[in-house]
Amino acid sequence: MDIRFGTDGWRGVMGRDFTFENVRRVAQAIADYLRSEILKDPNRKKSPWIAPVVVSYDRRFQSEAFAREIAQVLEGNKLNAWLLSEAAPTPAVSLLTQRSQGLGVVVTASHNPASYNGIKIKFAGRAATEAMTQAIEACLDRNQPTRATEIKAKSGRDIYLQHLRAKADLSAIRTGLKRPVMVDYLYGSAAGLLEDLLPASRLIVLHGAHDPLFGGLNPEPVADNLKELAARVKAEKAAAGIALDGDGDRVGVLDEAGNYLTPCQVFPMLLAHLVERKKIKGKIVQSVSLGYLSARFARAHGLAFEELPVGFKHISERLASGDAVIGGEESGGYAWQGGLQDRDGLRAGLLLMEMMAVTGRTLGQLWKDIEAKYGHSHFKRLDLKLHKPVGDKAAFTAKLIKKLPKKILGSEIQSLSELDGLKIVLAGDHWLLLRPSGTEPLLRVYAESDSAKRTAELLELAKKWAGPTLA
């Protein structure tokens, strides 16, 4: 089987694609890659590959067994594998690799359905670069997997908890929050961690049990999957709703009335707190699929701003190089100066609680403040199934450009961006992005405007243009 790493790792259906045999193939490729890099290093004592390879897993069916298999292959190749003794959120692995400047392997399919599993690779605190994953792919089937017979496991939980205690203002949350926040773990690997950080009086926990089927929903913190959370927030008069995805690196947000706040709304709210209250100053970066309010915020504060291709690894690279201080993406991942250079749903959730605690305002009120200054935002995303994956994104984009009329919904096109798919920007910063997946038969369509009606109309246009390619 052909194995390819996409935007954030390799994923496949268990029993068909994601099998023990294929997992061993990937583990051996990682080992061959690391060993070749060690041999190239003129001073091996300083090589980052001497550091332990952290191996972790989420709460999916057989994830622990797959992770143990990876660790045994690494050990069988004379590499030092650190198998974590409990399921852990992906940011915990990012932290451990940041401290060791080594590699991490996480068995997780993140927000995908329960039938999927996958592998994410972390290096020195963030997602592995595309060059690194391509090099690992090139090592596939170079050698037959070699396995150690036994592997010991040890916890990394306390290290991650200490990090969160150091980076969040837990004292302000304890004293400033007047009502508890409802936290929906979506049965993911972050479950239980917030209870170790905050008193029970500040939290109401939902879906913290271990359920490999995720309650019948995909563990993705988007509005359609948070209906129970929304109802409970209203019924129990919680201060807000915070939801974490299956591997704990992304966050979904509901205000005190149970209204879902899109990442296009949440990111400028976070920016206001980080820039105006925490005095972080510098360049802001975001994925091309995120909204226009953050760009308006940056202009108002005289801060540099840039859009990047989809994939948090692009944001992480800018944060790591010092070119940017805050980054965000449309799927609910955020990072900022002074912590991990990778997205962390728990840290973002704690920052949202801190915002409410220190301002004495609800998330609904904080959103109204942003809306009054920078305008309305109505964002929506659709995933459209295609007959087959798009092999040539550039050719796909070129065909779309030829179909474009001079005006769209009465507005002239202000600009076109081919950074990642085709983004069409209209007057008033309204936009539509058509972005084919490189690995799946999907066309991801995003739109944002100042009204729900106009956003829906933009999405309908996209479906019309893509019609012949849809499954």
C-alpha positions as CSV (number, residue, x, y, z in Angstrom):
1,M,0.0,0.0,0.0
2,D,1.2,3.5,-0.8
3,I,1.5,5.6,2.4
4,R,1.5,9.4,2.2
5,F,1.7,12.0,4.9
6,G,-0.8,14.8,4.3
7,T,-1.2,18.2,6.0
8,D,-0.9,16.8,9.5
9,G,0.2,13.2,9.3
10,W,-0.9,9.9,7.8
11,R,-4.4,8.6,8.4
12,G,-6.4,5.6,7.2
13,V,-9.3,3.3,7.9
14,M,-8.4,0.7,10.5
15,G,-8.3,-2.8,9.2
16,R,-8.0,-1.6,5.6
17,D,-5.2,1.0,5.5
18,F,-4.2,1.4,9.1
19,T,-3.0,-2.1,10.0
20,F,-0.2,-3.4,12.2
21,E,1.8,-4.3,9.1
22,N,1.6,-0.8,7.7
23,V,2.3,0.7,11.1
24,R,5.5,-1.4,11.4
25,R,6.5,-0.2,7.9
26,V,6.1,3.4,8.9
27,A,8.0,2.8,12.2
28,Q,10.9,1.1,10.4
29,A,11.0,4.0,7.9
30,I,11.2,6.5,10.8
31,A,14.0,4.4,12.3
32,D,15.9,4.2,9.0
33,Y,15.5,7.9,8.6
34,L,16.8,8.7,12.1
35,R,19.7,6.3,11.8
36,S,20.8,7.7,8.5
37,E,20.7,11.2,10.0
38,I,22.8,10.1,13.0
39,L,25.4,8.6,10.7
40,K,25.6,11.9,8.8
41,D,26.2,13.9,12.0
42,P,29.9,14.8,12.3
43,N,29.4,15.2,16.1
44,R,27.0,12.5,17.3
45,K,26.9,13.7,20.9
46,K,25.2,16.9,19.8
47,S,22.8,15.2,17.4
48,P,19.1,15.7,18.3
49,W,18.5,12.1,17.2
50,I,20.3,10.8,20.3
51,A,17.3,12.2,22.3
52,P,14.5,9.6,23.1
53,V,11.8,9.3,20.5
54,V,8.6,10.0,22.4
55,V,5.8,7.6,21.4
56,S,2.2,8.5,22.4
57,Y,-1.4,7.6,21.5
58,D,-4.9,8.8,21.8
59,R,-8.0,6.9,23.1
60,R,-9.0,5.2,19.9
61,F,-9.5,1.5,19.5
62,Q,-6.1,-0.2,19.6
63,S,-4.1,3.1,19.7
64,E,-2.0,1.9,22.7
65,A,-1.2,-1.4,20.9
66,F,-0.2,0.4,17.7
67,A,2.0,2.8,19.8
68,R,3.7,-0.1,21.6
69,E,4.4,-1.7,18.2
70,I,6.1,1.5,17.0
71,A,8.2,1.8,20.2
72,Q,9.3,-1.9,19.8
73,V,10.4,-1.3,16.2
74,L,12.4,1.8,17.3
75,E,14.0,-0.1,20.1
76,G,14.7,-3.0,17.8
77,N,16.7,-0.5,15.7
78,K,18.8,0.5,18.6
79,L,16.9,3.8,19.1
80,N,15.7,5.0,22.5
81,A,11.9,5.0,22.5
82,W,10.0,6.7,25.3
83,L,6.5,5.0,25.2
84,L,4.1,7.1,27.3
85,S,2.2,5.0,29.8
86,E,-1.2,6.7,29.3
87,A,-3.1,8.3,26.4
88,A,-1.9,11.9,26.1
89,P,-3.0,15.0,24.1
90,T,-0.7,15.8,21.2
91,P,0.5,19.1,22.7
92,A,2.1,17.1,25.5
93,V,4.3,15.3,23.0
94,S,5.1,18.6,21.3
95,L,6.3,19.8,24.7
96,L,8.4,16.8,25.4
97,T,10.1,17.1,22.0
98,Q,10.6,20.8,22.4
99,R,12.5,20.1,25.6
100,S,14.6,17.2,24.1
101,Q,14.9,18.8,20.6
102,G,14.1,15.3,19.4
103,L,11.3,13.4,17.6
104,G,7.8,12.4,18.7
105,V,5.4,9.9,17.1
106,V,1.7,10.1,18.0
107,V,-0.9,7.5,17.1
108,T,-4.0,9.5,16.5
109,A,-6.5,10.4,13.8
110,S,-7.3,13.6,15.6
111,H,-10.9,14.6,14.7
112,N,-11.6,11.9,12.1
113,P,-14.3,9.2,12.6
114,A,-13.8,6.3,15.0
115,S,-13.0,3.9,12.1
116,Y,-9.9,5.9,11.4
117,N,-6.5,6.0,13.0
118,G,-3.2,7.7,12.0
119,I,0.3,8.9,12.9
120,K,1.5,12.4,13.5
121,I,5.2,13.2,13.7
122,K,6.5,16.0,15.9
123,F,10.0,17.4,15.9
124,A,11.5,19.9,18.4
125,G,8.2,21.1,19.6
126,R,6.2,21.3,16.5
127,A,4.9,19.3,13.5
128,A,7.6,17.7,11.3
129,T,8.4,19.7,8.2
130,E,7.2,18.5,4.8
131,A,10.8,17.8,3.9
132,M,11.2,15.5,6.9
133,T,8.0,13.5,6.2
134,Q,9.0,13.2,2.5
135,A,12.3,11.8,3.6
136,I,10.6,9.3,5.9
137,E,8.3,8.3,3.0
138,A,11.4,7.7,0.9
139,C,12.7,5.2,3.6
140,L,9.5,3.1,3.4
141,D,10.3,-0.6,2.7
142,R,14.1,0.1,2.6
143,N,14.4,-2.6,5.3
144,Q,12.2,-5.2,6.9
145,P,10.9,-4.1,10.4
146,T,13.0,-5.2,13.3
147,R,11.3,-5.4,16.7
148,A,12.4,-5.6,20.3
149,T,10.5,-8.1,22.3
150,E,9.7,-5.8,25.3
151,I,9.3,-2.1,25.9
152,K,8.8,-0.2,29.1
153,A,6.5,2.7,29.4
154,K,6.6,5.8,31.7
155,S,4.4,8.8,32.1
156,G,4.8,12.3,30.8
157,R,1.6,13.7,32.3
158,D,3.1,15.6,35.2
159,I,5.6,17.4,32.9
160,Y,2.7,18.7,30.7
161,L,0.6,19.7,33.7
162,Q,3.5,21.7,35.1
163,H,3.8,23.4,31.8
164,L,0.2,24.4,31.8
165,R,0.4,25.6,35.4
166,A,3.3,27.9,34.4
167,K,1.7,29.3,31.3
168,A,-1.9,29.9,32.5
169,D,-3.1,32.4,35.2
170,L,-4.9,29.7,37.2
171,S,-5.1,32.0,40.2
172,A,-7.2,34.6,38.2
173,I,-9.4,31.8,36.9
174,R,-10.0,30.4,40.4
175,T,-10.9,33.8,41.9
176,G,-12.4,35.7,38.9
177,L,-14.8,33.2,37.4
178,K,-18.2,33.6,38.9
179,R,-19.8,30.6,37.2
180,P,-18.2,27.2,36.2
181,V,-17.2,26.6,32.6
182,M,-18.5,23.5,30.9
183,V,-15.7,21.4,29.3
184,D,-16.6,18.9,26.6
185,Y,-13.6,16.5,26.1
186,L,-15.5,14.7,23.2
187,Y,-14.1,11.5,24.7
188,G,-10.6,12.5,23.7
189,S,-7.1,12.2,25.1
190,A,-7.2,15.5,27.0
191,A,-9.9,14.1,29.4
192,G,-9.1,14.6,33.1
193,L,-6.3,17.2,32.7
194,L,-8.3,20.3,33.5
195,E,-9.6,18.7,36.7
196,D,-6.0,18.5,37.9
197,L,-5.5,22.2,37.3
198,L,-8.7,23.8,38.5
199,P,-11.1,23.2,41.5
200,A,-14.3,21.2,40.8
201,S,-16.3,24.4,41.4
202,R,-14.9,26.0,38.2
203,L,-15.6,23.1,35.9
204,I,-18.6,21.0,34.6
205,V,-17.2,18.0,32.7
206,L,-18.9,16.4,29.7
207,H,-17.8,13.3,27.8
208,G,-14.7,12.6,29.8
209,A,-15.2,8.8,29.8
210,H,-13.3,6.5,27.5
211,D,-15.4,5.7,24.5
212,P,-13.5,4.6,21.3
213,L,-16.7,5.3,19.3
214,F,-16.8,8.9,20.5
215,G,-20.5,8.7,21.3
216,G,-21.3,8.3,17.7
217,L,-19.9,11.6,16.6
218,N,-16.6,12.6,15.1
219,P,-14.4,14.2,17.9
220,E,-14.2,17.5,16.1
221,P,-15.2,20.6,18.1
222,V,-17.5,22.2,15.5
223,A,-21.1,23.4,15.9
224,D,-22.8,20.2,14.6
225,N,-21.0,18.1,17.1
226,L,-21.6,20.4,20.1
227,K,-25.4,20.4,20.3
228,E,-25.4,18.6,23.6
229,L,-22.8,20.9,25.0
230,A,-24.8,24.0,23.8
231,A,-28.0,22.6,25.5
232,R,-26.1,21.9,28.7
233,V,-24.5,25.3,28.8
234,K,-27.9,27.0,28.7
235,A,-29.6,24.5,31.1
236,E,-26.9,24.7,33.7
237,K,-26.1,28.4,33.3
238,A,-22.4,27.8,32.7
239,A,-20.1,30.7,32.0
240,A,-19.1,29.2,28.6
241,G,-18.6,26.0,26.8
242,I,-15.1,24.8,25.8
243,A,-14.7,21.7,23.6
244,L,-11.5,19.8,22.7
245,D,-10.9,17.6,19.8
246,G,-9.8,13.9,19.9
247,D,-6.1,14.6,20.5
248,G,-6.5,17.9,22.4
249,D,-4.7,20.3,20.1
250,R,-7.7,22.3,19.0
251,V,-10.6,24.0,20.7
252,G,-14.2,24.8,20.0
253,V,-16.0,27.7,21.8
254,L,-19.5,28.4,23.0
255,D,-20.6,31.6,24.7
256,E,-22.8,31.7,27.8
257,A,-26.0,31.4,25.8
258,G,-24.7,28.2,24.0
259,N,-24.0,30.1,20.8
260,Y,-21.1,28.6,18.8
261,L,-18.3,31.1,18.1
262,T,-16.4,30.3,14.9
263,P,-12.6,30.5,14.9
264,C,-13.0,33.6,12.7
265,Q,-14.6,35.2,15.8
266,V,-12.5,33.5,18.5
267,F,-9.1,34.4,17.0
268,P,-9.6,38.2,17.1
269,M,-10.9,37.9,20.7
270,L,-7.7,36.1,21.6
271,L,-5.7,38.7,19.8
272,A,-7.3,41.5,21.8
273,H,-6.4,39.8,25.0
274,L,-2.8,38.9,24.0
275,V,-2.0,42.3,22.4
276,E,-4.0,44.8,24.5
277,R,-3.8,43.1,27.9
278,K,-0.7,40.9,27.8
279,K,1.2,43.4,25.6
280,I,2.5,40.9,23.1
281,K,3.6,42.8,20.0
282,G,4.8,41.5,16.7
283,K,3.6,39.8,13.5
284,I,0.4,37.9,13.4
285,V,0.0,34.9,11.0
286,Q,-3.0,32.8,10.2
287,S,-4.0,30.1,7.7
288,V,-5.6,31.4,4.5
289,S,-8.9,29.8,5.5
290,L,-9.3,32.0,8.6
291,G,-11.3,35.3,8.7
292,Y,-10.8,39.0,7.9
293,L,-11.4,40.4,11.4
294,S,-7.9,39.5,12.5
295,A,-6.4,41.3,9.6
296,R,-8.4,44.4,10.5
297,F,-7.3,44.0,14.1
298,A,-3.6,43.9,13.0
299,R,-4.0,47.0,10.9
300,A,-5.7,48.9,13.7
301,H,-2.7,48.1,16.0
302,G,0.0,48.7,13.4
303,L,1.1,45.0,13.4
304,A,2.4,43.0,10.5
305,F,0.0,40.4,9.2
306,E,0.4,37.5,6.8
307,E,-1.7,34.5,5.5
308,L,-0.1,31.1,5.1
309,P,-1.2,27.8,3.5
310,V,-3.5,25.5,5.5
311,G,-1.6,23.4,8.0
312,F,-0.4,24.5,11.4
313,K,3.2,23.5,10.6
314,H,3.5,26.6,8.5
315,I,2.5,28.8,11.5
316,S,4.8,26.8,13.8
317,E,7.8,27.5,11.5
318,R,7.1,31.2,11.6
319,L,6.8,31.2,15.4
320,A,9.9,29.1,15.8
321,S,12.0,31.4,13.6
322,G,10.8,34.5,15.5
323,D,9.1,35.9,12.4
324,A,5.7,35.8,14.1
325,V,4.4,36.0,17.7
326,I,0.8,34.8,17.4
327,G,-0.8,32.3,15.0
328,G,-4.2,30.9,14.3
329,E,-6.0,28.5,12.0
330,E,-9.6,27.9,10.9
331,S,-9.9,24.5,12.5
332,G,-9.5,26.0,16.0
333,G,-5.7,25.8,16.6
334,Y,-3.9,28.7,18.2
335,A,-0.3,29.4,19.6
336,W,1.5,32.5,20.8
337,Q,4.8,33.7,22.2
338,G,5.9,32.3,25.5
339,G,4.7,28.7,25.1
340,L,4.6,26.0,22.6
341,Q,5.2,26.8,18.9
342,D,2.5,24.2,18.2
343,R,-1.3,24.5,18.7
344,D,-2.6,23.5,22.2
345,G,-6.3,23.3,22.8
346,L,-6.0,23.1,26.6
347,R,-3.8,26.2,26.8
348,A,-6.2,28.1,24.5
349,G,-9.1,27.0,26.6
350,L,-7.4,28.2,29.8
351,L,-6.7,31.6,28.1
352,L,-10.4,32.0,27.3
353,M,-11.3,31.3,30.9
354,E,-8.6,33.8,31.9
355,M,-10.1,36.4,29.6
356,M,-13.5,36.2,31.3
357,A,-11.9,36.1,34.8
358,V,-9.8,39.2,34.4
359,T,-12.3,41.3,32.4
360,G,-15.4,40.3,34.3
361,R,-17.1,39.9,30.9
362,T,-18.7,36.9,29.3
363,L,-17.5,35.6,25.9
364,G,-20.7,36.9,24.4
365,Q,-19.9,40.4,25.6
366,L,-16.2,40.1,24.5
367,W,-17.4,39.1,21.1
368,K,-19.7,42.1,20.9
369,D,-16.8,44.3,21.7
370,I,-14.8,42.9,18.8
371,E,-17.9,43.1,16.5
372,A,-18.5,46.8,17.4
373,K,-14.9,47.7,16.5
374,Y,-14.1,45.4,13.5
375,G,-17.4,44.4,12.0
376,H,-19.7,41.3,11.6
377,S,-18.4,37.8,10.7
378,H,-20.5,35.0,9.4
379,F,-18.3,32.1,8.5
380,K,-19.1,28.6,7.2
381,R,-17.2,25.6,5.8
382,L,-18.5,22.7,3.6
383,D,-16.7,19.5,2.6
384,L,-17.8,18.4,-0.8
385,K,-17.1,14.8,-1.9
386,L,-15.4,14.5,-5.3
387,H,-15.3,11.5,-7.7
388,K,-11.5,11.2,-7.0
389,P,-8.8,13.1,-5.3
390,V,-7.4,16.2,-7.1
391,G,-3.9,15.2,-8.3
392,D,-2.9,18.6,-9.7
393,K,-4.1,21.5,-7.5
394,A,-2.6,24.1,-9.8
395,A,-4.5,22.8,-12.8
396,F,-7.7,22.6,-10.8
397,T,-7.3,26.2,-9.7
398,A,-6.6,27.3,-13.3
399,K,-9.9,25.8,-14.4
400,L,-11.8,27.5,-11.7
401,I,-10.3,30.9,-12.6
402,K,-11.5,30.5,-16.2
403,K,-15.1,29.9,-14.9
404,L,-15.2,33.1,-12.7
405,P,-17.6,35.9,-13.8
406,K,-16.5,39.5,-13.6
407,K,-18.9,40.1,-10.7
408,I,-19.9,37.7,-7.9
409,L,-23.2,38.5,-6.2
410,G,-23.0,42.0,-7.5
411,S,-19.5,42.6,-6.2
412,E,-16.3,43.0,-8.3
413,I,-13.5,40.6,-7.5
414,Q,-10.9,42.6,-5.5
415,S,-8.1,39.9,-5.6
416,L,-7.4,36.3,-6.2
417,S,-5.0,34.2,-4.1
418,E,-3.6,30.8,-5.2
419,L,-1.7,30.3,-1.9
420,D,-3.6,27.1,-1.1
421,G,-6.4,26.4,-3.6
422,L,-8.3,29.5,-4.9
423,K,-9.3,32.3,-2.6
424,I,-11.6,35.0,-4.1
425,V,-11.8,38.2,-2.2
426,L,-14.7,40.6,-2.8
427,A,-15.6,44.1,-1.6
428,G,-15.9,44.4,2.1
429,D,-13.3,41.7,2.6
430,H,-16.0,39.0,1.9
431,W,-14.3,35.9,0.5
432,L,-14.7,32.4,-0.8
433,L,-12.0,29.7,-0.8
434,L,-12.1,26.5,-2.8
435,R,-9.4,24.1,-1.6
436,P,-9.0,20.5,-2.8
437,S,-7.6,18.0,-0.4
438,G,-4.3,16.5,-1.6
439,T,-5.0,13.1,-0.1
440,E,-8.8,12.6,0.0
441,P,-11.6,13.0,-2.7
442,L,-12.8,16.2,-1.0
443,L,-13.2,19.8,-1.9
444,R,-13.1,22.0,1.1
445,V,-15.1,25.2,0.6
446,Y,-14.9,28.2,3.0
447,A,-16.8,31.5,3.0
448,E,-17.1,34.5,5.2
449,S,-19.1,37.7,4.9
450,D,-21.1,40.1,7.1
451,S,-24.3,38.2,6.8
452,A,-25.4,34.6,7.1
453,K,-27.4,34.9,3.9
454,R,-24.5,36.2,1.8
455,T,-22.2,33.5,3.1
456,A,-24.7,30.8,2.2
457,E,-25.0,32.3,-1.3
458,L,-21.2,32.2,-1.7
459,L,-21.2,28.5,-0.8
460,E,-24.0,27.7,-3.2
461,L,-21.9,29.4,-6.0
462,A,-18.9,27.2,-5.1
463,K,-21.1,24.1,-5.3
464,K,-22.3,25.2,-8.8
465,W,-18.8,25.8,-10.1
466,A,-17.5,22.5,-8.7
467,G,-20.6,20.6,-9.9
468,P,-19.0,18.4,-12.7
469,T,-16.3,17.1,-10.3
470,L,-18.6,16.2,-7.4
471,A,-19.4,12.6,-6.5
